[in-house]
């Protein structure tokens, strides 16, 4: 059952993934997408009584769901009791574990249903956003805007990425995509991960629980970690205060991994050069939060991973997983429902 807005040609691709696959797709029972590859749809969507009855009947027959119904923890919690035959949900979010945790499903449901995430689909987009912001800060885009507005023809020496050091915290698919692009810019890449096992995209590796002087050496620090009990508050005030003044901090992981108040203090005081932020804690960011207006912050409202090609990539992943599921093989991106990662 397709449980999230999806283009009809991609539904056809899913149907063709496996002979005999029965795909239930009722777009009239789904909200209209707000933008390409939107998984939640327009606000305020409500099915009428007949539509809700049909929706529940489809849920009751489904063994597999493409997408988390309603794209949230509470809506997932509402759907699962109506789906007694359900064995697997392919989520459309890389951080699907957060939705599953928020649903507070019963242990029996967590045992009955496998969950897979869209991890790996968004790495390229997030890496592009990271370097968009990094270049804007290193090349002083605001100063260039002022020069143009004033027609002043003012010369100044620009920073460069070539020969600088970048520490990438988390060397999964997102971290690897960032590291690969950093290499193309001639940067020295320090990978920060659970182990120090060599990584093909890094020049050196350090352990996340023993980074040594990696952060002090880096002019750029990129965080790609998910939000789990183990990562919450990992980047604390003491860590931030150890960074050099030239540091640009980039977060394309999760806001809860960082002491946001300490980061804001460092940005406001000029203790670090700037930040490129796609994620925050909480979200949405309160309207009065200073991060909205600090001039040395490149800001995205958690939209940097979104792409017009996102649905195509998730469907490609799903089709591969369908074939694995039918063959009894291991699924890609299976979510750990203990750590919700």
C-alpha positions as CSV (number, residue, x, y, z in Angstrom):
1,X,0.0,0.0,0.0
2,X,1.3,3.5,-0.9
3,X,0.7,5.5,2.2
4,X,2.2,8.8,1.2
5,X,1.8,11.1,-1.8
6,X,3.7,9.7,-4.8
7,X,3.7,10.3,-8.6
8,X,1.9,7.7,-10.6
9,X,4.9,6.7,-12.8
10,X,6.8,5.8,-9.6
11,X,3.9,3.7,-8.4
12,X,4.1,1.9,-11.8
13,X,7.9,1.3,-11.1
14,X,7.0,-0.2,-7.8
15,X,4.4,-2.5,-9.4
16,X,7.0,-3.7,-11.9
17,X,9.6,-4.5,-9.2
18,X,8.3,-8.0,-8.6
19,X,6.0,-10.3,-10.6
20,X,2.6,-10.6,-8.9
21,X,3.0,-7.7,-6.6
22,X,-0.3,-6.2,-5.7
23,X,0.0,-2.5,-5.1
24,X,-2.8,-0.5,-3.5
25,X,-2.7,3.1,-4.5
26,X,-5.6,5.5,-3.9
27,X,-4.3,9.1,-4.5
28,X,-7.8,10.5,-3.7
29,X,-7.3,9.2,-0.1
30,X,-3.9,11.0,0.2
31,X,-3.3,14.8,0.7
32,X,-1.9,16.8,-2.2
33,X,1.8,17.4,-2.0
34,X,2.9,20.9,-1.1
35,X,6.1,20.6,-3.3
36,X,7.8,17.9,-5.3
37,X,8.6,14.9,-3.2
38,X,6.6,16.0,-0.3
39,X,5.7,13.1,2.0
40,X,3.2,14.8,4.3
41,X,1.0,16.8,2.1
42,X,-1.1,19.9,2.6
43,X,-2.2,20.9,6.1
44,X,-5.8,20.2,7.1
45,X,-6.4,17.2,4.9
46,X,-9.3,15.1,6.1
47,X,-10.9,12.1,4.5
48,X,-14.7,11.9,4.6
49,X,-16.4,8.9,6.4
50,X,-16.4,6.8,3.2
51,X,-12.8,7.6,2.4
52,X,-11.7,6.8,6.0
53,X,-13.5,3.5,5.9
54,X,-11.8,2.7,2.6
55,X,-8.4,3.8,3.9
56,X,-8.8,1.6,7.0
57,X,-9.8,-1.4,4.8
58,X,-6.6,-0.9,2.7
59,X,-4.5,-0.7,5.8
60,X,-6.1,-3.8,7.1
61,X,-5.0,-5.8,4.0
62,X,-1.5,-4.3,3.6
63,X,1.6,-6.4,4.3
64,X,3.9,-3.6,3.3
65,X,3.6,0.2,3.5
66,X,5.5,2.6,1.4
67,X,5.7,5.7,3.6
68,X,4.7,6.3,7.1
69,X,1.0,7.3,7.1
70,X,0.8,11.0,7.9
71,X,4.6,11.2,8.1
72,X,4.7,11.5,11.8
73,X,4.9,9.5,15.0
74,X,1.3,10.1,16.2
75,X,-0.2,9.2,12.8
76,X,2.0,6.1,12.6
77,X,0.7,5.1,16.1
78,X,-2.9,5.5,14.8
79,X,-2.3,3.4,11.7
80,X,-0.5,0.4,13.1
81,X,-3.5,-1.0,15.1
82,X,-5.5,-0.9,11.9
83,X,-2.9,-3.0,10.0
84,X,-2.8,-6.5,11.6
85,X,-1.2,-8.0,8.5
86,X,1.6,-5.4,8.3
87,X,5.1,-6.8,8.3
88,X,7.2,-4.0,6.9
89,X,7.2,-0.2,6.5
90,X,9.6,1.6,4.2
91,X,9.9,5.1,5.5
92,X,10.7,8.1,3.4
93,X,12.9,9.8,6.0
94,X,16.5,9.1,6.8
95,X,15.7,9.7,10.4
96,X,12.7,7.4,10.5
97,X,13.8,6.1,13.9
98,X,12.6,9.4,15.4
99,X,9.1,8.8,14.0
100,X,9.0,5.3,15.3
101,X,10.2,6.3,18.7
102,X,7.6,9.1,18.8
103,X,4.9,6.6,17.9
104,X,5.5,4.7,21.2
105,X,4.4,1.4,19.6
106,X,3.9,-1.7,21.7
107,X,6.7,-4.2,21.9
108,X,4.7,-6.7,20.0
109,X,4.2,-4.3,17.1
110,X,7.9,-3.5,17.1
111,X,8.6,-7.2,16.9
112,X,6.0,-7.8,14.2
113,X,6.9,-5.0,11.9
114,X,10.2,-4.3,10.2
115,X,11.1,-0.6,9.6
116,X,13.5,0.6,7.0
117,X,14.7,4.2,6.5
118,X,15.7,6.2,3.5
119,X,19.2,6.6,4.7
120,X,21.7,7.3,1.9
121,X,19.1,9.0,-0.3
122,X,19.8,12.5,1.0
123,X,23.6,12.5,1.3
124,X,24.4,14.4,-1.9
125,X,21.8,17.2,-1.3
126,X,23.0,17.7,2.3
127,X,26.7,17.8,1.2
128,X,25.8,20.4,-1.4
129,X,24.1,22.5,1.2
130,X,27.1,22.2,3.5
131,X,29.4,23.6,0.9
132,X,27.0,26.2,-0.3
133,X,27.1,27.6,3.3
134,X,30.8,27.0,3.8
135,X,31.7,28.9,0.6
136,X,29.3,31.8,1.5
137,X,31.0,32.2,4.8
138,X,34.6,31.7,3.7
139,X,34.2,34.0,0.7
140,X,32.3,36.5,2.8
141,X,29.1,36.7,0.6
142,X,27.6,39.3,2.9
143,X,30.5,41.6,2.3
144,X,30.3,41.1,-1.4
145,X,26.6,41.9,-1.3
146,X,27.4,45.2,0.6
147,X,30.2,46.1,-1.9
148,X,27.8,45.6,-4.8
149,X,25.0,47.6,-3.1
150,X,27.4,50.5,-2.4
151,X,29.3,50.2,-5.7
152,X,32.5,50.6,-3.7
153,X,34.9,48.4,-5.7
154,X,36.5,47.4,-2.4
155,X,39.3,44.8,-2.5
156,X,39.9,42.2,0.2
157,X,41.7,38.9,0.6
158,X,39.4,35.9,0.5
159,X,39.7,32.6,2.4
160,X,40.2,29.4,0.5
161,X,39.3,25.8,1.2
162,X,42.3,24.3,-0.5
163,X,44.8,23.1,2.1
164,X,42.4,23.6,5.1
165,X,41.3,20.9,7.4
166,X,37.7,19.6,7.8
167,X,36.5,17.3,10.6
168,X,33.4,15.2,9.5
169,X,31.6,13.8,12.5
170,X,29.8,10.7,11.4
171,X,31.1,8.9,8.3
172,X,27.9,7.3,7.1
173,X,26.4,8.1,3.7
174,X,26.0,11.8,4.5
175,X,29.5,12.1,6.0
176,X,31.0,10.2,3.1
177,X,29.3,12.6,0.6
178,X,30.7,15.6,2.5
179,X,34.2,14.1,2.7
180,X,34.2,13.3,-1.0
181,X,33.4,16.9,-1.9
182,X,35.9,18.2,0.6
183,X,38.6,16.1,-1.1
184,X,37.6,17.7,-4.5
185,X,38.3,21.1,-2.9
186,X,41.7,20.0,-1.7
187,X,40.8,19.8,2.0
188,X,42.4,17.5,4.5
189,X,39.6,15.3,5.8
190,X,39.5,14.0,9.4
191,X,36.7,11.4,9.8
192,X,35.2,11.1,13.2
193,X,33.4,7.8,13.8
194,X,32.7,5.1,16.3
195,X,35.9,3.3,15.2
196,X,39.2,4.4,13.7
197,X,39.0,1.9,10.8
198,X,40.3,3.6,7.6
199,X,37.7,5.2,5.4
200,X,38.4,5.7,1.6
201,X,37.1,9.3,1.7
202,X,39.1,10.4,4.8
203,X,42.8,11.2,5.2
204,X,42.7,10.1,8.8
205,X,40.2,8.7,11.3
206,X,39.6,9.4,15.0
207,X,37.1,7.9,17.4
208,X,34.1,10.0,18.3
209,X,34.6,9.4,22.0
210,X,38.3,10.3,21.8
211,X,38.7,12.9,19.1
212,X,42.0,14.3,20.5
213,X,42.9,17.5,18.9
214,X,40.9,16.9,15.7
215,X,38.4,19.7,16.4
216,X,41.1,22.2,17.3
217,X,43.0,21.5,14.1
218,X,39.9,21.9,11.9
219,X,38.8,25.1,10.3
220,X,35.5,23.4,9.3
221,X,33.5,20.9,11.5
222,X,30.6,19.1,9.9
223,X,28.1,17.2,12.0
224,X,26.1,14.4,10.3
225,X,25.0,12.3,13.3
226,X,21.4,11.2,14.0
227,X,19.7,12.1,17.2
228,X,19.9,9.1,19.6
229,X,20.4,8.7,23.3
230,X,24.1,8.1,22.6
231,X,24.6,11.3,20.6
232,X,22.4,13.7,22.5
233,X,24.5,16.7,23.7
234,X,27.7,15.2,22.2
235,X,28.8,18.6,21.1
236,X,28.7,20.4,24.4
237,X,29.8,23.8,25.6
238,X,33.4,22.7,26.4
239,X,33.8,21.2,23.0
240,X,32.6,24.3,21.3
241,X,34.8,26.5,23.4
242,X,37.8,24.5,22.3
243,X,37.3,25.4,18.6
244,X,39.5,27.9,16.9
245,X,38.1,31.4,16.0
246,X,38.3,30.5,12.2
247,X,35.9,27.5,12.7
248,X,32.8,27.2,10.6
249,X,30.4,24.7,12.1
250,X,27.9,22.8,9.9
251,X,25.1,20.7,11.2
252,X,23.2,18.5,8.7
253,X,22.5,15.8,11.3
254,X,20.2,16.6,14.2
255,X,19.9,19.6,16.4
256,X,19.8,17.7,19.7
257,X,23.4,16.5,19.2
258,X,24.6,20.1,19.9
259,X,24.3,22.4,22.9
260,X,22.5,25.0,20.9
261,X,22.7,27.7,23.6
262,X,26.5,27.3,23.7
263,X,26.7,27.4,19.9
264,X,24.6,30.6,19.8
265,X,26.9,32.2,22.4
266,X,30.0,31.4,20.3
267,X,28.4,32.8,17.2
268,X,27.1,35.9,18.8
269,X,30.5,36.7,20.5
270,X,32.6,35.9,17.4
271,X,34.3,33.1,19.2
272,X,33.9,31.1,15.9
273,X,33.6,32.3,12.4
274,X,30.1,31.1,11.6
275,X,27.6,28.2,11.2
276,X,25.6,26.5,8.5
277,X,22.5,25.0,10.1
278,X,19.8,22.9,8.6
279,X,18.6,21.4,11.9
280,X,17.7,22.8,15.3
281,X,16.4,22.0,18.8
282,X,13.5,22.4,19.0
283,X,11.9,22.5,15.5
284,X,10.4,24.6,14.3
285,X,12.8,27.1,15.8
286,X,11.0,29.6,18.0
287,X,10.4,33.0,16.3
288,X,12.4,34.9,18.9
289,X,15.5,32.7,18.7
290,X,18.7,34.7,17.9
291,X,19.8,32.1,15.3
292,X,17.2,33.6,13.0
293,X,19.1,36.9,12.7
294,X,22.7,36.3,13.5
295,X,24.7,37.5,10.5
296,X,27.2,34.7,10.6
297,X,24.6,32.0,10.3
298,X,23.5,30.4,7.0
299,X,20.0,29.1,7.8
300,X,17.7,26.4,6.4
301,X,14.4,25.4,8.0
302,X,15.3,21.7,7.8
303,X,14.8,21.7,4.0
304,X,18.3,21.1,2.7
305,X,17.8,17.4,2.0
306,X,14.7,17.9,-0.1
307,X,15.1,17.4,-3.8
308,X,12.8,17.1,-6.8
309,X,14.5,13.8,-7.4
310,X,14.0,12.5,-3.9
311,X,11.0,10.3,-4.6
312,X,12.8,8.6,-7.5
313,X,15.7,7.7,-5.2
314,X,13.5,6.4,-2.4
315,X,11.5,4.3,-4.9
316,X,14.8,2.8,-6.3
317,X,15.8,1.9,-2.7
318,X,12.3,0.5,-2.0
319,X,12.2,-1.7,-5.2
320,X,15.6,-3.2,-4.2
321,X,14.2,-3.9,-0.7
322,X,11.0,-5.4,-2.2
323,X,13.1,-8.0,-4.0
324,X,15.2,-8.7,-0.9
325,X,12.0,-9.0,1.1
326,X,10.5,-11.5,-1.3
327,X,13.7,-13.5,-1.3
328,X,13.9,-13.6,2.5
329,X,17.1,-11.6,2.4
330,X,18.3,-8.7,4.7
331,X,16.7,-5.3,4.0
332,X,18.8,-2.2,3.5
333,X,18.6,0.5,6.2
334,X,16.7,-1.6,8.7
335,X,16.0,0.6,11.8
336,X,17.2,-0.6,15.1
337,X,14.0,-0.3,17.3
338,X,16.0,-0.3,20.5
339,X,18.2,2.7,19.7
340,X,15.7,4.0,17.0
341,X,18.5,4.4,14.5
